[in-house]
Amino acid sequence: MKTFYLGFSEEEIVNKAEEIIAEELEEKNRKSRFCYTPTEIAKLYNMSGNDLNSFLKDQGIIRKQEGAWCLTRKYIHRDLARHRYIAKTNQKGQLMFKAKLVWTDKGKDFIKQLIKY
């Protein structure tokens, strides 16, 4: 038996919610569209993404904040990195957006200079 809410089926409501979430993610990720993940950059140096993040943390460039990597205060306004978001649901079924640090072309070049020395 189909359930209807205000004249809409449950399937229609779920489809509309998914459409709204997709639009929100597209807007949030617009500025990070052409950025590189730590793993993509790390592969250039035969490293893993985790190794690269550890190296950048040791250099004082990134830090963990609320479970996500972010630039430290010294580097935050240099256009080196941005955040890319993914939608997840928690154990209670609530929608959450999780941020992942990604690197701009300028950031990729910055990392290259760090690793060279």
Buried (B, 14 or more C-beta within 10 A) or exposed (E): EEEEEEEEEEEEBEEEEEEEEEEBBEEBBEEBEEBBBBBBBBBEEEBEBEBBBEBBBEEEBBEEEEEEBBBBEEBEEEEBBBBBBEBEEEEEEEEEEEBBBBBBEEBBEBBEEEBEE
